[in-house]
Amino acid sequence: MLELRPTCEHCNAPLPPDSTAAMICSFECTFCRDCVATVLGDVCPNCGGGFCSRPVRPARNHKGDNYLAKYPAAATVRHRPVDPAVHARFAAALRDVAPERR
C-alpha cells in the first residue's frame, strides 16, 4: 500500500493525499514538484532514481473499501533537507541517464 507521505522531504511543504504536486520515486521518497525540478533535477537523493507523480487515493468508496478513510495517508513527517552542493555532485553522473535506465 502506497504510504502517501504528508510533506516534501526537502522543503517540508504540505502534500496532502489529494495533492497533485507530490512526486515519488520507486521507494516512495516524496518531494514536491518544485524541489524535484529546481533542487533535485529529477534525481532522487536517496536512491538515484527518477520521479513520477504520486497517485491520488480516492476520497470516496467507489468499490471494495479501497479509499482514503479505510487506508489513510501517513502522518509521519520525513523532513530531511538535501544539501544542494552534495546532491549536485551525486547527481552529476545520473542526470544524463534516463530514469528508466538508471
C-alpha positions, 0 to 999 in steps of 0.5 A: 500500500502506497504510504502517501507521505504528508510533506516534501522531504526537502522543503517540508511543504504540505502534500496532502493525499489529494495533492497533485504536486507530490512526486515519488520515486520507486521507494516512495521518497516524496518531494514536491514538484518544485524541489524535484525540478529546481533542487533535485533535477529529477534525481532522487537523493536517496536512491538515484532514481527518477520521479513520477507523480504520486497517485491520488487515493480516492476520497470516496468508496467507489468499490471494495473499501479501497479509499482514503478513510479505510487506508489513510495517508501517513502522518509521519513527517520525513523532513530531511533537507538535501544539501544542494552542493552534495546532491549536485555532485551525486547527481552529476553522473545520473542526470544524463541517464534516463530514469528508466535506465538508471 
